[in-house]
Amino acid sequence: MVIDGAATLLEREREFEALGNALTDARLGRGQMVLVEAAGGLGKTSLLKAASNVADEAGFRCLRARASELERDFAYGCVRQLLEPSVATLAVSERDRLFEGAAALSEPLFAPTGVELASRSTDLSLSMLHGLYWLLNNLADGGPVALSVDDLHWSDRESCGCSIM
């Protein structure tokens, strides 16, 4: 896929190509991860927006989040930003399909009344990560999914999976 941002971002052809190639591979069923890294003010957010726009136009389900220093202690805050908009708007039958099998382990995270995740035990974290993996897998059954997280370095430990280490 071609991502064109030459009018707004100068000298980013290599980055646009890498993001476009990752989207092409993902569309073909070969999932990719791209880490965009640079000093502040060099256009990382603009690159992510351009890639997300192209993915959206290509039929991807685009899930976006922006981590923030203020939410760093909010367990699974970044994950919730990514997934809650999709999960909250589902009909009951579609929600049941989405949380089938091991994905059910992550369902308490999206309960309308919220869930207490005060325990940072390894067992809870491993179960939740396993459930989130299968939740995303079930989401991808409906077509390609693009996850975009801006300012990942501010993300909470649980969203990064760091709490199991």
N, C-alpha and C positions, 0 to 999 in steps of 0.2 A: 504494500500500500504506500502511496506517496503522501507525505505530509509536507505541505507547502507553507512555509512561514517566512520566506525570504523577504517579504515586504516589511515585516515587523522585527525579525531577529536576524541580525547580520552574522555571517560566518558560522552558521549552525547546520550546514548541510550534512556533516557527518552524523550529528546527533539526530537530525530528522530521518536520515537513512536508517540508523540503528533502530529507532522507534518504529518506523514503517516496516522494517523487516520483521521485528518482533510481532507486530500486529498481523502481518501476512502469515507467519508461522503459526500464530495462535488460531487464526481462522482455519488453517489446515489441520488443526488438532494437535499441534506441537506447542504446548504452553511455554511461555517465555517469562523471564523476569529481567527488567532493565532498571538499573540504578543510575539516576541522573545526579551527578555530584559536581559541585562547583562552589566558588565563594559566593557570598551574598550579593544580590543585585545583578547577576549575570544571566538571568532569564530562565531559571529552572521551572518556575511556575508557568511561564508562558509556553515552554516546551511541553509540559504535561497537559496544559489546556489544548494546545494544537493537536496532540496525539489523541486525547479524549474526544475531541470534536470529530476527528477522522474515524475513530472507532465507532462512535455513535452513528455517524452517517453510514457506516458499513454494516450496521445491524448488530453490533456488540451491545450487550447490556453493560453499561458503564457505571461502575460504582466508585464514588469519589469520597475522599476524606482529607482533612487538613489537620494535622496534629498541632497542638499548641501547648506551650509551657504551662498554661493554667490548668490543663486537663491531664497533666502527666501522672497524677496520683489517682485518676479515675479509671479503675480497672476496666479493660476492654472498651474504653472510650473510642478509640480509633476504629475498632472492629464494628462497634455500634454505628458510628457515622457511615461506614461503608455499607452495612447490610440493613439497618433498620428501615430506611425508606422503602426498600424493596419488600421486606417482610411485612411491614405494617399495612401495606395497601392490598395484600393478597386476600382473595376469597378463602373461606375456610377449607374448601376442598384442595385448593392449590397449596395452601399453607401445610395441610396434612401431607401432601406429596413431597413438599420441600423438606419437611422434617422426618421423613421416613428413615428407618434403619438407624444407623449410628448418628445421623444428623440430629436425632432427638436429644442427644447429650447437650447440644447447644441451645435448645429451645428455651430453657429458663432465662437465658440472657435477654431474650426478646419478649418476655411476658409483659403484658400491658401494665401490670402493677409494679414491674421491676423485680429485681431479685437481689438479695443480699449476697455480695461476693467478697465479704470481708476476709474470708479464709483464703490465704495465698498458698495453700498446700500444693505440693507437687502433684498429688493425685487429682485434685480438682483441676489444676491447670492442664494436665495431660488429657483428662477426659474432655474438657472444654475444647482444647485444640483439635482433638480427634473429631469431636462433633462439628466444629467449624469447618474442618477439612471436608467432611461429607456434606455439609450444608452447601458449600461452594461447589462441590461436585454435582449435587442435585440441581443447583442453579444453572450450571453449565450444560446440563442435559437439554435445556431449552435453547441453546445456542451459545456462541462465544461470549465470554465475560472478560471485561477489562477492569482491573483494579488500579486506581491511581491514588497514591497517598503523598501529599505534599508535606514537607517538613517532618519527615519520618523520624528524624533525630529527637523530636519532642514527644514522640509517641509513648504511651504507657508501656510498662514492661510486659503486661499480659498480651496486649495486641501484637507485640513483636515476638512473643513466644519465649522471651528471655526469662520468664519466671520459672521455667523448668530447669534452668541450668544451675 
